[in-house]
Amino acid sequence: MRLWPFGNGVRKLSKELRKELLEKFNINSDDAAEMRYADKRGKISSGPVDLICIFNPSLLSDAELSSANYKKLMDLNKGLLFTGHVIKGTEFSGAVFMLHDQRAV
């Protein structure tokens, strides 16, 4: 098993994020377990959000992985699977995910 040199906010998918991918995009749990994501704070008209990109780490070089963060992954545009944002608001019970499929782009 390859150990990923993640840093700068790159993490494994949360249980809620894996569930969203399963329900909305029919991603199986084994595939979701291999995916990683990076995020950063952002803002849309409804207020603060977490901007997110979900990617396949096996498509990036070790150098790209070692310095990976949201901005670098978006600029690189390599291995991206899904992008979007997460709203964690006071009026919502839990998080609301607004994800866009980048696999066919």
Phi, psi and omega in degrees: 000134181277132176268128183269132179276062184284148175197182175056041174088004177278127186220169171288156179293140176288165178300319180293321180291319176299318179297318179298317179295322178295312185287318186272324186241003178058037177278130180282160187295328178294317178295317180297327180295333179276339182286155176227164178219158173229150180216168173206158178291142178212186180213135171236182185302330181277353178128201183289143178218168169257116174285140188221145169226131179252133186220166176263108184293338181288346180270358180253150177286165178300321179295319179295321179292322184293336180247015186294135168208178186304308184298315181295320179294320179292320178294320181291322179053044181232126179080004180291134178250316181216145173227163177157211179212161180238127177257122176245082187257167179288332182274353182256144172269101185089196183263150174247124183257130175241092185249147179238132182286121179253004185294328183263359183281000000 
